[in-house]
Amino acid sequence: MFIRRATLKDVEGLIDIRKKQLIDEGITADQDIDDQLRQFFVDKIESGDLIQWLAEEQGVIVATSAIVFYQFPPTYTNVSGVKGYITNMYTKPTHRGKGFGTKMLDLAVSKAKERGVHKLWLGASALGRPVYLKYGFEETDEWLELNVPK
């Protein structure tokens, strides 16, 4: 296995992987989001707010992980205000159960430590939830979400 950071040259592959991940999570692909994903990856990679890793075997991507850094107002428990959002955690079905997810998660957590970020959060799929709980993530009631009508 060879692990490397994604670059702008990987954007089209990142788009494909992200869409596969969303479909695997049960989200209906009822619209074209390629342009929006492309813009997101380009903007966030260029700004350094997104660090994405790719695990490859024989030149084929078999797993991914990413962390997106967001600036929030500082608090007493997070004086920098910066939080890291773990995202794009995906392992090809043929490679699941072999530790790829944990290894890729290690990279994101290490990058957060390197940047002095101590607050991480994520949205977990049913498949990923046990991996994150075993790793040490805790479920919280901190967030509420609202879907604003279009």
C-alpha positions as CSV (number, residue, x, y, z in Angstrom):
1,M,0.0,0.0,0.0
2,F,1.3,3.4,-0.9
3,I,-0.3,6.5,0.8
4,R,0.0,10.0,-0.5
5,R,-1.6,13.4,-0.3
6,A,-4.0,14.3,-3.0
7,T,-3.2,17.2,-5.3
8,L,-5.1,19.2,-7.8
9,K,-4.3,16.5,-10.4
10,D,-6.5,14.1,-8.4
11,V,-9.6,16.2,-8.4
12,E,-11.5,14.1,-11.0
13,G,-10.7,10.9,-9.1
14,L,-11.8,12.6,-5.8
15,I,-15.1,13.5,-7.4
16,D,-15.7,9.9,-8.5
17,I,-14.8,8.5,-5.0
18,R,-16.9,11.0,-3.2
19,K,-20.0,10.1,-5.3
20,K,-19.4,6.4,-4.7
21,Q,-19.1,7.1,-1.0
22,L,-22.4,9.0,-0.9
23,I,-24.2,6.3,-2.8
24,D,-22.8,3.6,-0.5
25,E,-24.2,5.6,2.4
26,G,-27.7,5.3,0.9
27,I,-27.9,8.8,-0.5
28,T,-29.9,9.0,-3.8
29,A,-27.9,10.4,-6.7
30,D,-30.8,12.5,-8.1
31,Q,-28.7,15.4,-9.4
32,D,-25.4,16.2,-11.0
33,I,-23.0,17.6,-8.3
34,D,-19.7,17.3,-10.3
35,D,-19.2,21.0,-10.8
36,Q,-19.8,21.7,-7.1
37,L,-17.5,18.9,-6.0
38,R,-14.8,20.1,-8.4
39,Q,-15.0,23.7,-7.1
40,F,-14.9,22.4,-3.5
41,F,-11.9,20.3,-4.0
42,V,-10.0,22.9,-6.0
43,D,-10.8,25.7,-3.5
44,K,-10.0,23.7,-0.4
45,I,-6.9,22.0,-1.7
46,E,-5.5,25.4,-2.9
47,S,-6.3,27.1,0.4
48,G,-4.8,24.3,2.5
49,D,-8.1,23.9,4.4
50,L,-8.5,20.4,3.0
51,I,-5.9,17.7,3.4
52,Q,-6.9,14.5,1.5
53,W,-5.0,11.3,1.5
54,L,-5.2,8.4,-1.0
55,A,-4.1,4.8,-0.4
56,E,-3.2,3.1,-3.5
57,E,-2.4,-0.5,-4.5
58,Q,-0.9,-1.0,-7.9
59,G,-1.9,2.5,-8.9
60,V,-5.6,2.0,-7.9
61,I,-7.1,4.1,-5.1
62,V,-8.4,1.7,-2.4
63,A,-9.0,4.1,0.5
64,T,-9.3,7.8,1.2
65,S,-9.5,10.1,4.2
66,A,-9.6,13.9,4.6
67,I,-9.7,16.6,7.1
68,V,-11.2,20.0,6.5
69,F,-10.2,22.8,8.8
70,Y,-12.9,25.3,9.8
71,Q,-12.5,28.5,11.8
72,F,-15.1,29.1,14.5
73,P,-15.2,31.9,17.1
74,P,-12.8,31.0,19.9
75,T,-14.2,29.5,23.1
76,Y,-12.9,28.7,26.6
77,T,-12.6,25.1,25.5
78,N,-11.1,25.8,22.1
79,V,-9.1,29.1,22.2
80,S,-8.0,28.9,18.5
81,G,-11.6,28.3,17.4
82,V,-10.3,26.0,14.7
83,K,-12.0,22.6,14.4
84,G,-11.2,19.7,12.0
85,Y,-14.0,17.9,10.2
86,I,-13.1,14.3,9.2
87,T,-14.6,13.5,5.9
88,N,-14.3,11.5,2.7
89,M,-13.4,8.4,4.7
90,Y,-13.9,5.6,2.2
91,T,-12.5,2.2,1.7
92,K,-13.4,0.1,-1.3
93,P,-15.6,-2.9,-0.4
94,T,-12.9,-5.4,-1.3
95,H,-10.5,-3.8,1.2
96,R,-12.7,-3.3,4.2
97,G,-11.9,-5.0,7.5
98,K,-8.2,-4.8,6.9
99,G,-7.3,-1.7,8.9
100,F,-7.3,0.7,6.0
101,G,-9.9,3.0,7.7
102,T,-8.0,3.2,10.9
103,K,-4.7,3.9,9.1
104,M,-6.3,6.6,7.1
105,L,-8.0,8.1,10.2
106,D,-4.6,8.2,11.9
107,L,-3.3,10.5,9.2
108,A,-6.1,13.0,9.7
109,V,-5.7,13.0,13.5
110,S,-2.0,13.4,13.2
111,K,-2.4,16.4,10.8
112,A,-4.8,17.9,13.3
113,K,-2.2,17.5,16.1
114,E,0.5,19.0,13.8
115,R,-1.7,22.1,13.3
116,G,-2.5,22.4,17.0
117,V,-6.2,21.5,16.4
118,H,-7.7,19.6,19.3
119,K,-11.4,19.5,18.4
120,L,-12.5,17.1,15.7
121,W,-15.9,16.0,14.5
122,L,-17.5,13.9,11.8
123,G,-20.7,12.5,10.5
124,A,-20.6,8.7,10.6
125,S,-22.3,6.2,8.4
126,A,-23.7,3.1,9.9
127,L,-20.7,1.2,8.5
128,G,-18.1,3.7,9.8
129,R,-19.6,4.3,13.3
130,P,-18.0,1.3,15.0
131,V,-14.6,2.3,13.6
132,Y,-14.9,5.8,15.0
133,L,-16.2,4.7,18.4
134,K,-13.4,2.2,18.7
135,Y,-10.9,4.9,17.8
136,G,-12.2,7.1,20.6
137,F,-14.8,9.4,19.1
138,E,-17.7,10.0,21.4
139,E,-21.4,10.6,20.4
140,T,-22.6,14.0,21.6
141,D,-25.8,16.0,21.6
142,E,-23.9,19.2,20.9
143,W,-25.2,19.8,17.4
144,L,-28.7,20.4,16.0
145,E,-29.3,20.5,12.2
146,L,-31.9,22.1,10.1
147,N,-32.6,21.5,6.5
148,V,-33.8,24.8,5.1
149,P,-36.4,24.4,2.3
150,K,-35.2,25.2,-1.2
